Amino acid sequence: MIELRQVSKRFVDNVVLDGVDFDVRQGETVALLGPSGVGKSVLLKHIIGLIKPDSGDVVVDGLHVPTLKRKQLSQLRQRIGYVFQNGALFDSMDVAENIRLGITDDDLYRDWKYCRERVRECLRLVNLQPEVSVKFPGELSGGMRKRVGIARAIAGKPTYLLYDEPTSGLDPVNSDVIDNLVEKLQLEIGVTSVMVTHDVRGAFRTADRIALLWQARIRAMGTAEEILASQDPAVQQFLERDFEMQISQQRLPTKSRASAHGTEL
Amino acid sequence: MRPSLAAAIDLRRHAGRGFLRVTSHAGRFTALVVELFRGLAEWRIWLPRTFEQAQNIGYGSLPIVLLIAGFAGAVTALQSGYQLEGGFVPLYYAGGVVTSGVILELGPVLTALILAGRIGARYAAELGTMRVTEQIDALESLGRSPVTHLLLPRIISGIVVIPALIMIANAMGIASGFFASATALDLNWNDFTYGARYFFKGPFDLWYSLIKAYFFSLAVTVIPCYIGYNTQQGAEGVGRATTTAVVAASVTILLLDTTLAKVLLGQ
């Protein structure tokens, strides 16, 4: 379980998070919506300890992330897969080596046979051909880079997956491919996921619950139905602007969690 | 508010910010050095990458190092010949000037300055780009230490390769100095080596050159790595980091050069 309690963060004079409370239950997918630059990625980086809060607490599996020692933090990170906005693939390594770096267990990392199999398996999970493994990030399209980023994030069999804008910068077709992939991974490997996005359609499609970060605070959090029913002017304004009234025409159901038990990683 | 009062407050604000910046850098640099020493224990990670880096910077830097050292030795010989014209000082002194000049000063300093531009800029740009494209964050998110994966291989390979390059530069400088002396000054091998031995103060000169080389190798590697690792603000930040790294490493080399001359030569 992930919990953020009264987390505040400011960069010089810019208050990014102001007493944010946010929680993610085991096995669910939560989408964090909000306008660009509101601090969604900053919130996500708090969960993995890449940014420390000025005040408040971040708790993952009962561990208080801001106070963890280097080794404990490293061990916690091995249970969390992080998908970066632009892939953040290592330019100097081919796809196979990028994915292999995601294998966080040192003994398995040194086992070449296991690594080869795991890379192949991760590529299959993200719908990429094994031949892609010898390519370098510079040779891949934007959509493929995102998928390789996801493959690297799941290579270590994480308990949690954090997606930072998985569909940003992609055309609608590729966005759908990534959304399908997020759903598929949820079904097949059953991880707990947090997805930062400003793609309202994708969030309603893939998430069990949705949160709206607005002016440094969580303005609303609930199922798709609850968010749609919200009378909060900020929620309505955000949905109307970004969802282009599609919601009023077709009521999108909350993603069924019944089938989200999935296979083992 | 009176203009003089406003200017005084502004000055205090600038001084305060400057002080905070310096202390912040000092703190982060110290923390990085501590991390580097801690990371040494994880040799299984940094050792293989160190060989790759050493190969890259060693072979890649050799041509420019040989070129610079070659010209430095030749020019020193020609200028010595010009200074010794007239016959009051024997010409074989040129052998001593070339050998001592190259070993004690030109070989280490010129090579280090060139490598600050070549290796230092490369390290700062590589790490800076990795920082702004979130590759360093990605490494951390995987529970892996950027210090052992990225910084230690670069620094250790530099510490191994740069002194070796400086020794090669010394040899090249002396060789080209002799060649220039022989062709332009009609100085034969016996006279050249006689002059070289006359001024040579024993193995200490070579040790001095080597000690300088190790200090310079730290300046060429650690400073650019620190600056590149802490890069901010996109492509512009990478450009700024690269320039800052080269300037900072070069200035440090010159400061170290003066300090080591005072400390080790006692002059």
Chai-1 contact restraints between the chains, C-beta under 6 A:
chainA,res_idxA,chainB,res_idxB,connection_type,confidence,min_distance_angstrom,max_distance_angstrom,comment,restraint_id
A,I48,B,S141,contact,1.0,0.0,6.0,A-B,restraint_1
A,L50,B,D137,contact,1.0,0.0,6.0,A-B,restraint_2
A,S74,B,G143,contact,1.0,0.0,6.0,A-B,restraint_3
A,R77,B,S141,contact,1.0,0.0,6.0,A-B,restraint_4
A,R77,B,G143,contact,1.0,0.0,6.0,A-B,restraint_5
A,Q78,B,G143,contact,1.0,0.0,6.0,A-B,restraint_6
A,Y82,B,S141,contact,1.0,0.0,6.0,A-B,restraint_7
A,F84,B,E134,contact,1.0,0.0,6.0,A-B,restraint_8
A,F84,B,A138,contact,1.0,0.0,6.0,A-B,restraint_9
A,A88,B,E134,contact,1.0,0.0,6.0,A-B,restraint_10
A,A88,B,Q135,contact,1.0,0.0,6.0,A-B,restraint_11
A,A88,B,A138,contact,1.0,0.0,6.0,A-B,restraint_12
A,F90,B,Q135,contact,1.0,0.0,6.0,A-B,restraint_13
A,L101,B,L142,contact,1.0,0.0,6.0,A-B,restraint_14
A,G102,B,L142,contact,1.0,0.0,6.0,A-B,restraint_15
A,T104,B,G143,contact,1.0,0.0,6.0,A-B,restraint_16
